[in-house]
């Protein structure tokens, strides 16, 4: 997020709310820890693509008027506004027809009733960048857009590379910032990193939504520039095809060598929007092309880019699930790239990613496209292992109750952990996955409303009594039907919060922010100021400036909430 833009947001909100108290300054310069000159470099480094074959400089497809939205957006057709506080409103525009799954929150589970917690990993990051988009435009996000695990997993954490096998498993415990009598446990998975030159060849099929709803600058024009960024990363071993769909689908480009950049960029530049959205037929065609060019041992993937507004053909959620589940049997993976606002259908995009052996990112700017498709290309595009599941067993001698923070739509039955026929999430090369548990120590009254089971015999703890929990991770290496398991235990720790790692404290701050946005029942009065203090003290090196950006988003959200409260009071609570 651009810090200059945050300054505009904060200043306008302050004007609207009449706030005069001093705030932490957010200037237009580089954030602490960010590389000097970062914004200048990023603003100019994507104006053209060089064809390495002949040295010819090829222009990128036409750029949107703003690669990043630096000025406040108004609803379509609104009269121009002067630079006053009226430019910012905490109320979403009335034309908004975006759709999200209902927001949910995991509750506490008594260990005496169920000592096991099982879930599939989630490597999506769409929720965080989508939330950022709302806040940048002067609105708090809808509760359904908040998925805390995706917010946490947007950021990098310093987990060790695996010494053997595809993963390392890191466990860390410490005090829970928002509930002093509780503990917080961080589980971290680090997938093996592979040098770009050693990655397998790619068979990619872009499935591009060119319907009329994709005409806005932050949709198809931005998508075309994002596609050009990815094309620059390919070589002669790779194959790229493009399928476009609106009222019907068409093959824009048959499988073409990744080194033929001029042909690829020309095909991208021809994409234009218009018509209705017949996504289901486009999905069938894209997977058919991917199967025809299938590379054994390679990276076979469909990249679906859309606003999720499917209105022709198969449009029901149930039928879309069946379609994508059927297509995933081919061994072709799926990446979802979401674009746009106003009519964005996050619920549809999330379903496709969950059911299609896929991952899901929301692209709100060219910088986000660079993060997802260039800097994190291995994570986004190259699967390392499939059906990755996590099961945590809590020691009843140490733990009275627990709750998993986030992953509400990734919960699995305990018996599914050892069932290799049950689908779970995929993890890419170099991916980091983090999960947090809030733990109620034994002897502390848990906020659980279910009475202990009357007829269940309490088992004596197995193993050392000072173990807090044991984590098991089960996964399938690519092209293998049988799973492999790793496990590790964490002892009960008594250290203070300031003794925990920067990563632990920052992940906790992100979780608390998500809980605040989602109106959590478990924050216990933990305020924006507390979140800011925790995050500022845990920024660490922050080479890319993403943690500094997060601090700015929390500040802006606090002001938006204050402004909304003042408006509500002025309106008599109506």
GUROTI-425375 format. One record per residue (C-alpha): x, y, z. Coordinates in steps of 0.5 Angstrom, whole numbers, padded with zeros to 4 digits. Example, Ala and Ser with C-alpha at 12.3 -4.5 7.8 and 13.67 -1.06 7.14 Angstrom:
2
+-------+-------+-------+
:  east : north :    up :
+-------+-------+-------+
:  0025 : -0009 :  0016 :
:  0027 : -0002 :  0014 :
+-------+-------+-------+
***
This chain:
574
+-------+-------+-------+
:  east : north :    up :
+-------+-------+-------+
:  0000 :  0000 :  0000 :
:  0003 :  0007 : -0002 :
:  0004 :  0011 :  0005 :
:  0003 :  0017 :  0001 :
: -0004 :  0015 :  0000 :
: -0005 :  0013 :  0007 :
: -0004 :  0020 :  0009 :
: -0009 :  0022 :  0004 :
: -0014 :  0017 :  0007 :
: -0012 :  0019 :  0015 :
: -0012 :  0027 :  0013 :
: -0019 :  0026 :  0010 :
: -0022 :  0022 :  0015 :
: -0019 :  0027 :  0021 :
: -0023 :  0033 :  0017 :
: -0029 :  0029 :  0017 :
: -0029 :  0027 :  0024 :
: -0026 :  0033 :  0027 :
: -0020 :  0030 :  0030 :
: -0015 :  0034 :  0033 :
: -0011 :  0029 :  0037 :
: -0003 :  0028 :  0035 :
: -0002 :  0022 :  0031 :
:  0004 :  0018 :  0029 :
:  0006 :  0021 :  0022 :
:  0005 :  0017 :  0016 :
:  0010 :  0021 :  0011 :
:  0011 :  0020 :  0003 :
:  0018 :  0017 :  0004 :
:  0020 :  0010 :  0005 :
:  0018 :  0006 :  0011 :
:  0023 :  0004 :  0016 :
:  0026 : -0002 :  0014 :
:  0024 : -0001 :  0007 :
:  0029 : -0001 :  0001 :
:  0031 :  0006 : -0001 :
:  0028 :  0008 : -0007 :
:  0023 :  0003 : -0007 :
:  0017 :  0007 : -0010 :
:  0021 :  0010 : -0016 :
:  0024 :  0003 : -0018 :
:  0017 :  0000 : -0018 :
:  0014 :  0006 : -0021 :
:  0019 :  0005 : -0027 :
:  0021 : -0002 : -0028 :
:  0015 : -0005 : -0031 :
:  0014 :  0000 : -0037 :
:  0016 : -0005 : -0042 :
:  0019 : -0012 : -0043 :
:  0025 : -0014 : -0046 :
:  0025 : -0020 : -0051 :
:  0031 : -0023 : -0049 :
:  0031 : -0027 : -0056 :
:  0033 : -0021 : -0060 :
:  0034 : -0015 : -0055 :
:  0027 : -0012 : -0058 :
:  0024 : -0007 : -0053 :
:  0016 : -0009 : -0053 :
:  0011 : -0004 : -0049 :
:  0007 : -0007 : -0044 :
: -0001 : -0008 : -0046 :
: -0004 : -0001 : -0044 :
: -0004 :  0001 : -0037 :
: -0010 :  0003 : -0033 :
: -0010 :  0011 : -0031 :
: -0007 :  0009 : -0024 :
: -0003 :  0003 : -0023 :
: -0005 :  0004 : -0016 :
: -0011 :  0008 : -0014 :
: -0007 :  0014 : -0010 :
: -0014 :  0018 : -0010 :
: -0020 :  0017 : -0007 :
: -0025 :  0013 : -0011 :
: -0032 :  0016 : -0012 :
: -0038 :  0012 : -0015 :
: -0039 :  0011 : -0022 :
: -0043 :  0017 : -0025 :
: -0042 :  0022 : -0019 :
: -0040 :  0029 : -0020 :
: -0033 :  0031 : -0019 :
: -0032 :  0033 : -0011 :
: -0027 :  0038 : -0008 :
: -0021 :  0036 : -0004 :
: -0025 :  0036 :  0003 :
: -0027 :  0031 :  0008 :
: -0033 :  0029 :  0004 :
: -0029 :  0025 : -0001 :
: -0028 :  0020 :  0005 :
: -0034 :  0016 :  0008 :
: -0034 :  0010 :  0012 :
: -0041 :  0008 :  0009 :
: -0040 :  0003 :  0003 :
: -0042 :  0006 : -0004 :
: -0050 :  0004 : -0005 :
: -0048 :  0001 : -0012 :
: -0044 : -0004 : -0008 :
: -0046 : -0011 : -0010 :
: -0040 : -0015 : -0008 :
: -0042 : -0022 : -0005 :
: -0038 : -0026 :  0001 :
: -0039 : -0032 :  0005 :
: -0042 : -0031 :  0012 :
: -0037 : -0029 :  0017 :
: -0036 : -0034 :  0022 :
: -0031 : -0035 :  0028 :
: -0029 : -0041 :  0032 :
: -0031 : -0042 :  0039 :
: -0027 : -0045 :  0045 :
: -0027 : -0053 :  0045 :
: -0026 : -0056 :  0052 :
: -0020 : -0061 :  0052 :
: -0024 : -0066 :  0056 :
: -0029 : -0067 :  0050 :
: -0025 : -0067 :  0044 :
: -0017 : -0066 :  0045 :
: -0016 : -0066 :  0038 :
: -0017 : -0061 :  0033 :
: -0016 : -0062 :  0025 :
: -0016 : -0058 :  0019 :
: -0013 : -0057 :  0012 :
: -0008 : -0052 :  0011 :
: -0010 : -0045 :  0007 :
: -0005 : -0042 :  0003 :
: -0009 : -0036 :  0000 :
: -0008 : -0029 :  0001 :
: -0014 : -0026 : -0002 :
: -0017 : -0023 :  0004 :
: -0012 : -0019 :  0006 :
: -0011 : -0015 :  0000 :
: -0018 : -0014 : -0001 :
: -0019 : -0011 :  0006 :
: -0013 : -0007 :  0004 :
: -0017 : -0004 : -0002 :
: -0023 : -0003 :  0003 :
: -0019 :  0001 :  0008 :
: -0015 :  0005 :  0002 :
: -0022 :  0007 : -0001 :
: -0024 :  0010 :  0006 :
: -0029 :  0004 :  0008 :
: -0029 : -0002 :  0014 :
: -0029 : -0008 :  0010 :
: -0035 : -0013 :  0011 :
: -0034 : -0018 :  0016 :
: -0035 : -0024 :  0011 :
: -0029 : -0021 :  0007 :
: -0025 : -0022 :  0014 :
: -0021 : -0029 :  0014 :
: -0016 : -0029 :  0019 :
: -0011 : -0034 :  0017 :
: -0011 : -0031 :  0010 :
: -0009 : -0024 :  0013 :
: -0003 : -0028 :  0017 :
: -0001 : -0032 :  0011 :
:  0000 : -0026 :  0007 :
:  0007 : -0024 :  0011 :
:  0013 : -0027 :  0011 :
:  0016 : -0031 :  0017 :
:  0023 : -0033 :  0019 :
:  0022 : -0041 :  0019 :
:  0028 : -0045 :  0018 :
:  0029 : -0049 :  0011 :
:  0028 : -0056 :  0012 :
:  0034 : -0061 :  0013 :
:  0030 : -0067 :  0010 :
:  0023 : -0067 :  0007 :
:  0019 : -0062 :  0004 :
:  0017 : -0058 :  0010 :
:  0020 : -0056 :  0017 :
:  0015 : -0055 :  0023 :
:  0016 : -0049 :  0028 :
:  0012 : -0049 :  0034 :
:  0013 : -0043 :  0039 :
:  0008 : -0041 :  0045 :
:  0007 : -0035 :  0049 :
:  0002 : -0030 :  0053 :
: -0004 : -0029 :  0049 :
: -0004 : -0021 :  0048 :
: -0011 : -0020 :  0049 :
: -0013 : -0025 :  0055 :
: -0007 : -0025 :  0060 :
: -0009 : -0031 :  0063 :
: -0009 : -0035 :  0056 :
: -0003 : -0037 :  0052 :
: -0002 : -0037 :  0044 :
:  0001 : -0042 :  0040 :
:  0004 : -0041 :  0033 :
:  0005 : -0047 :  0028 :
:  0009 : -0045 :  0022 :
:  0010 : -0050 :  0016 :
:  0016 : -0048 :  0011 :
:  0016 : -0051 :  0005 :
:  0023 : -0052 :  0001 :
:  0025 : -0047 : -0003 :
:  0028 : -0049 : -0010 :
:  0032 : -0044 : -0014 :
:  0028 : -0041 : -0020 :
:  0033 : -0045 : -0025 :
:  0031 : -0052 : -0022 :
:  0024 : -0051 : -0022 :
:  0020 : -0056 : -0027 :
:  0017 : -0053 : -0034 :
:  0010 : -0050 : -0034 :
:  0004 : -0052 : -0038 :
:  0000 : -0045 : -0036 :
: -0007 : -0044 : -0039 :
: -0010 : -0037 : -0038 :
: -0017 : -0037 : -0037 :
: -0019 : -0030 : -0038 :
: -0026 : -0026 : -0036 :
: -0027 : -0021 : -0042 :
: -0034 : -0020 : -0040 :
: -0037 : -0013 : -0040 :
: -0036 : -0013 : -0032 :
: -0029 : -0013 : -0033 :
: -0028 : -0006 : -0037 :
: -0026 : -0002 : -0031 :
: -0019 :  0000 : -0030 :
: -0018 : -0004 : -0024 :
: -0020 : -0011 : -0028 :
: -0018 : -0013 : -0035 :
: -0013 : -0007 : -0036 :
: -0010 : -0009 : -0030 :
: -0010 : -0016 : -0031 :
: -0007 : -0015 : -0038 :
: -0001 : -0012 : -0035 :
:  0000 : -0017 : -0029 :
:  0000 : -0023 : -0035 :
:  0005 : -0019 : -0038 :
:  0009 : -0019 : -0032 :
:  0009 : -0027 : -0031 :
:  0010 : -0028 : -0038 :
:  0017 : -0024 : -0037 :
:  0019 : -0030 : -0032 :
:  0018 : -0036 : -0037 :
:  0023 : -0039 : -0042 :
:  0023 : -0044 : -0048 :
:  0021 : -0050 : -0044 :
:  0015 : -0047 : -0042 :
:  0008 : -0047 : -0046 :
:  0003 : -0042 : -0045 :
: -0005 : -0042 : -0048 :
: -0010 : -0036 : -0047 :
: -0018 : -0038 : -0047 :
: -0022 : -0032 : -0046 :
: -0030 : -0032 : -0044 :
: -0035 : -0028 : -0044 :
: -0042 : -0030 : -0047 :
: -0038 : -0036 : -0050 :
: -0031 : -0038 : -0050 :
: -0025 : -0038 : -0055 :
: -0018 : -0040 : -0055 :
: -0014 : -0033 : -0056 :
: -0008 : -0037 : -0056 :
: -0006 : -0044 : -0057 :
:  0000 : -0047 : -0053 :
:  0006 : -0043 : -0055 :
:  0013 : -0043 : -0052 :
:  0014 : -0038 : -0046 :
:  0020 : -0035 : -0050 :
:  0016 : -0033 : -0056 :
:  0014 : -0026 : -0052 :
:  0012 : -0022 : -0058 :
:  0007 : -0027 : -0059 :
:  0005 : -0028 : -0052 :
:  0004 : -0020 : -0051 :
:  0001 : -0019 : -0057 :
: -0005 : -0024 : -0056 :
: -0005 : -0021 : -0049 :
: -0006 : -0014 : -0052 :
: -0012 : -0016 : -0056 :
: -0016 : -0018 : -0050 :
: -0022 : -0014 : -0050 :
: -0029 : -0014 : -0045 :
: -0036 : -0014 : -0047 :
: -0042 : -0019 : -0046 :
: -0044 : -0024 : -0041 :
: -0040 : -0029 : -0037 :
: -0040 : -0036 : -0039 :
: -0035 : -0038 : -0034 :
: -0037 : -0046 : -0034 :
: -0035 : -0047 : -0041 :
: -0029 : -0043 : -0041 :
: -0027 : -0047 : -0035 :
: -0028 : -0054 : -0039 :
: -0024 : -0051 : -0045 :
: -0018 : -0049 : -0041 :
: -0018 : -0055 : -0037 :
: -0018 : -0059 : -0044 :
: -0012 : -0055 : -0047 :
: -0008 : -0056 : -0040 :
: -0009 : -0064 : -0041 :
: -0007 : -0064 : -0048 :
: -0001 : -0060 : -0047 :
:  0000 : -0064 : -0040 :
:  0007 : -0064 : -0038 :
:  0009 : -0071 : -0034 :
:  0013 : -0068 : -0028 :
:  0012 : -0061 : -0030 :
:  0007 : -0055 : -0027 :
:  0001 : -0056 : -0030 :
: -0004 : -0050 : -0028 :
: -0010 : -0046 : -0030 :
: -0010 : -0039 : -0028 :
: -0017 : -0036 : -0028 :
: -0017 : -0029 : -0027 :
: -0024 : -0026 : -0026 :
: -0029 : -0021 : -0022 :
: -0033 : -0028 : -0020 :
: -0039 : -0025 : -0023 :
: -0041 : -0031 : -0027 :
: -0048 : -0030 : -0030 :
: -0049 : -0035 : -0036 :
: -0048 : -0043 : -0036 :
: -0047 : -0046 : -0029 :
: -0048 : -0041 : -0024 :
: -0050 : -0045 : -0018 :
: -0045 : -0046 : -0013 :
: -0047 : -0053 : -0012 :
: -0046 : -0054 : -0020 :
: -0039 : -0050 : -0020 :
: -0036 : -0054 : -0014 :
: -0038 : -0061 : -0018 :
: -0035 : -0058 : -0024 :
: -0029 : -0056 : -0021 :
: -0028 : -0062 : -0017 :
: -0029 : -0066 : -0023 :
: -0023 : -0062 : -0027 :
: -0018 : -0063 : -0022 :
: -0018 : -0070 : -0022 :
: -0014 : -0069 : -0029 :
: -0008 : -0067 : -0024 :
: -0008 : -0060 : -0027 :
: -0008 : -0055 : -0021 :
: -0011 : -0048 : -0021 :
: -0010 : -0041 : -0019 :
: -0015 : -0036 : -0018 :
: -0013 : -0028 : -0019 :
: -0019 : -0024 : -0017 :
: -0020 : -0017 : -0020 :
: -0024 : -0011 : -0019 :
: -0030 : -0008 : -0014 :
: -0037 : -0006 : -0014 :
: -0039 : -0013 : -0016 :
: -0034 : -0017 : -0014 :
: -0036 : -0024 : -0012 :
: -0031 : -0027 : -0007 :
: -0035 : -0033 : -0005 :
: -0035 : -0036 : -0012 :
: -0028 : -0035 : -0012 :
: -0026 : -0038 : -0006 :
: -0030 : -0044 : -0007 :
: -0027 : -0045 : -0014 :
: -0020 : -0045 : -0010 :
: -0022 : -0049 : -0005 :
: -0025 : -0055 : -0009 :
: -0020 : -0054 : -0015 :
: -0013 : -0056 : -0012 :
: -0012 : -0048 : -0012 :
: -0010 : -0042 : -0009 :
: -0013 : -0035 : -0009 :
: -0010 : -0028 : -0009 :
: -0014 : -0022 : -0010 :
: -0010 : -0017 : -0014 :
: -0011 : -0009 : -0013 :
: -0005 : -0006 : -0016 :
:  0001 : -0008 : -0020 :
:  0005 : -0008 : -0014 :
:  0001 : -0014 : -0012 :
:  0001 : -0017 : -0018 :
:  0009 : -0017 : -0018 :
:  0009 : -0020 : -0011 :
:  0004 : -0025 : -0013 :
:  0007 : -0027 : -0020 :
:  0014 : -0025 : -0019 :
:  0017 : -0025 : -0012 :
:  0013 : -0031 : -0010 :
:  0012 : -0034 : -0017 :
:  0015 : -0041 : -0014 :
:  0009 : -0041 : -0008 :
:  0004 : -0039 : -0013 :
:  0005 : -0043 : -0019 :
:  0009 : -0049 : -0017 :
:  0006 : -0054 : -0012 :
:  0011 : -0058 : -0008 :
:  0006 : -0063 : -0004 :
: -0002 : -0064 : -0004 :
: -0007 : -0066 :  0001 :
: -0003 : -0062 :  0007 :
: -0007 : -0063 :  0014 :
: -0005 : -0061 :  0021 :
: -0008 : -0065 :  0027 :
: -0006 : -0062 :  0034 :
: -0007 : -0066 :  0040 :
: -0008 : -0062 :  0047 :
: -0005 : -0065 :  0053 :
: -0011 : -0065 :  0058 :
: -0006 : -0064 :  0064 :
: -0004 : -0058 :  0061 :
: -0010 : -0055 :  0057 :
: -0017 : -0054 :  0059 :
: -0019 : -0051 :  0052 :
: -0017 : -0048 :  0046 :
: -0019 : -0045 :  0040 :
: -0016 : -0045 :  0033 :
: -0016 : -0037 :  0030 :
: -0018 : -0037 :  0023 :
: -0019 : -0043 :  0018 :
: -0026 : -0044 :  0019 :
: -0028 : -0046 :  0012 :
: -0022 : -0051 :  0013 :
: -0024 : -0055 :  0019 :
: -0024 : -0063 :  0018 :
: -0027 : -0069 :  0022 :
: -0021 : -0072 :  0026 :
: -0022 : -0078 :  0023 :
: -0020 : -0075 :  0016 :
: -0013 : -0074 :  0018 :
: -0011 : -0081 :  0017 :
: -0016 : -0082 :  0011 :
: -0012 : -0081 :  0004 :
: -0018 : -0080 :  0000 :
: -0020 : -0074 :  0003 :
: -0018 : -0068 :  0000 :
: -0014 : -0062 :  0003 :
: -0010 : -0056 :  0001 :
: -0004 : -0056 : -0003 :
:  0003 : -0052 : -0001 :
:  0008 : -0049 : -0006 :
:  0015 : -0048 : -0007 :
:  0018 : -0044 : -0001 :
:  0011 : -0043 :  0002 :
:  0010 : -0041 :  0009 :
:  0004 : -0043 :  0013 :
:  0002 : -0040 :  0020 :
: -0004 : -0042 :  0025 :
: -0005 : -0039 :  0031 :
: -0009 : -0043 :  0037 :
: -0011 : -0039 :  0043 :
: -0010 : -0044 :  0049 :
: -0013 : -0044 :  0056 :
: -0009 : -0047 :  0061 :
: -0011 : -0052 :  0066 :
: -0014 : -0049 :  0072 :
: -0016 : -0043 :  0069 :
: -0024 : -0043 :  0068 :
: -0025 : -0043 :  0060 :
: -0030 : -0039 :  0056 :
: -0034 : -0046 :  0054 :
: -0041 : -0047 :  0055 :
: -0042 : -0054 :  0054 :
: -0041 : -0059 :  0060 :
: -0036 : -0064 :  0061 :
: -0038 : -0071 :  0058 :
: -0041 : -0075 :  0064 :
: -0039 : -0082 :  0061 :
: -0033 : -0081 :  0058 :
: -0027 : -0083 :  0062 :
: -0021 : -0078 :  0063 :
: -0015 : -0082 :  0060 :
: -0008 : -0080 :  0063 :
: -0004 : -0076 :  0059 :
:  0001 : -0080 :  0055 :
:  0008 : -0078 :  0055 :
:  0012 : -0072 :  0059 :
:  0007 : -0068 :  0063 :
:  0010 : -0062 :  0061 :
:  0008 : -0062 :  0054 :
:  0003 : -0057 :  0052 :
:  0001 : -0061 :  0045 :
:  0003 : -0065 :  0039 :
:  0003 : -0063 :  0032 :
:  0002 : -0068 :  0027 :
:  0003 : -0066 :  0019 :
:  0000 : -0071 :  0014 :
:  0002 : -0069 :  0006 :
:  0002 : -0073 :  0000 :
:  0009 : -0072 : -0005 :
:  0007 : -0070 : -0012 :
:  0004 : -0076 : -0016 :
:  0004 : -0080 : -0010 :
: -0003 : -0083 : -0007 :
:  0000 : -0085 :  0000 :
:  0001 : -0080 :  0005 :
:  0007 : -0078 :  0010 :
:  0007 : -0075 :  0017 :
:  0011 : -0071 :  0021 :
:  0010 : -0069 :  0028 :
:  0013 : -0065 :  0034 :
:  0011 : -0063 :  0041 :
:  0011 : -0056 :  0045 :
:  0013 : -0056 :  0052 :
:  0009 : -0051 :  0057 :
:  0013 : -0045 :  0057 :
:  0013 : -0039 :  0062 :
:  0016 : -0033 :  0058 :
:  0013 : -0026 :  0057 :
:  0011 : -0023 :  0051 :
:  0017 : -0019 :  0050 :
:  0021 : -0025 :  0050 :
:  0017 : -0028 :  0044 :
:  0020 : -0027 :  0037 :
:  0018 : -0021 :  0033 :
:  0014 : -0026 :  0028 :
:  0010 : -0029 :  0034 :
:  0008 : -0022 :  0036 :
:  0007 : -0019 :  0029 :
:  0003 : -0025 :  0027 :
: -0001 : -0024 :  0034 :
: -0002 : -0017 :  0032 :
: -0005 : -0019 :  0025 :
: -0010 : -0024 :  0028 :
: -0012 : -0019 :  0033 :
: -0013 : -0014 :  0027 :
: -0017 : -0019 :  0024 :
: -0021 : -0020 :  0030 :
: -0023 : -0013 :  0031 :
: -0025 : -0012 :  0024 :
: -0029 : -0019 :  0024 :
: -0033 : -0016 :  0031 :
: -0030 : -0022 :  0035 :
: -0033 : -0024 :  0041 :
: -0026 : -0026 :  0044 :
: -0022 : -0019 :  0044 :
: -0023 : -0018 :  0051 :
: -0023 : -0010 :  0050 :
: -0016 : -0011 :  0046 :
: -0016 : -0004 :  0042 :
: -0013 : -0001 :  0036 :
: -0008 :  0002 :  0040 :
: -0006 : -0004 :  0043 :
: -0006 : -0007 :  0036 :
: -0001 : -0002 :  0034 :
:  0003 : -0002 :  0040 :
:  0004 : -0010 :  0039 :
:  0005 : -0009 :  0031 :
:  0010 : -0003 :  0032 :
:  0015 : -0007 :  0036 :
:  0015 : -0013 :  0032 :
:  0016 : -0010 :  0025 :
:  0023 : -0013 :  0025 :
:  0027 : -0012 :  0019 :
:  0021 : -0011 :  0014 :
:  0025 : -0011 :  0008 :
:  0019 : -0010 :  0003 :
:  0015 : -0005 :  0008 :
:  0009 : -0010 :  0008 :
:  0009 : -0009 :  0016 :
:  0010 : -0002 :  0016 :
:  0004 : -0002 :  0011 :
:  0000 : -0006 :  0016 :
:  0001 : -0001 :  0021 :
: -0002 :  0004 :  0017 :
: -0008 :  0000 :  0015 :
: -0009 : -0001 :  0023 :
: -0009 :  0007 :  0024 :
: -0013 :  0008 :  0018 :
: -0018 :  0003 :  0021 :
: -0018 :  0006 :  0028 :
: -0020 :  0013 :  0025 :
: -0026 :  0010 :  0020 :
: -0029 :  0007 :  0026 :
: -0029 :  0013 :  0030 :
: -0032 :  0017 :  0024 :
: -0037 :  0012 :  0024 :
: -0039 :  0012 :  0031 :
: -0039 :  0020 :  0031 :
: -0044 :  0019 :  0025 :
: -0048 :  0014 :  0028 :
: -0048 :  0019 :  0034 :
: -0050 :  0025 :  0030 :
: -0056 :  0021 :  0027 :
: -0059 :  0019 :  0033 :
: -0057 :  0012 :  0033 :
: -0061 :  0011 :  0026 :
+-------+-------+-------+
***
